[in-house]
């Protein structure tokens, strides 16, 4: 029996699950009120292979903790907290406003319905927000992020990430390497929080001023000491266009420009966009928290 993968289904509403804990007997404790969960714990033999754990949380507020193996954790209904731990996990929030952490490994994460917060952690992850206003942080690695319907905040991080906003007015934040970004439907805002990328040039494949898309450099400029009035004269030594590529100079002296982002099939007119509101340099979009 020691070589059999474990499948654990907790279908009682409101159950917290922690897999792969210290040796002992299997223990279960549930709250009589289904809205709030206590604990169900797998205290199985630590020598069991951590390879195939399947958990369904039920309709309460579940706390599902994975192992070092390849876990399948599903929150179903309720505002769940799910942590995959190490391994290549499949994590699904279901309905509710869920918090999902991928951990190390190449994970597949699906928020489902609700306003979810997700972090891929380390590894090359695929994260889908689903319906709702989601906040997704790619984590480290070469990740694929899909916002889905809703007003999502989608953050790239170290690694070459692919990000698609989906339907809705999304905020997409470029990371430290060469990320591939699409806003898809809606008036989307593309932001950068740090200096120009050192690992490659970002690309935006569907930037369209007619749909209300915007470039927001407020946070990045502020971090490099910009205290200007937002006029073109105050930023022309920090931002410029060269063909389809926007370049950035963190010094503000105009002699240290480096490529930041390429707008595919678009020739940026930064001075015009500043006047029309498609380029934001002060008082800009929502900062990621």
ABEGO torsion letter per residue (X at the ends): XAABBBBBBBABBGBBBBBGBBBEBBBBBBBABAABBBBBBBBBBAABBBABBBBBAEABBBBBBBBABBBBBBAEBEBBBBBAEBEBBBBBAEBEBBBBBAEBEBBBBBAEBEBBBBBAEBEBBBBBAEBEBBBBBAEBEBBBBBAEBEBBBBBBBBEBBBBBAEBEBBBBBBBABBBBBBAEBEBBBBBBABBBBAAEBBBBAABBAAAGBBBBAAAAAAAAGBABAGBAAAAAAABBBBEABBBBBAAGAGAABBBABBBBGBBBBAAAAAAAGABBABGBBBBBX
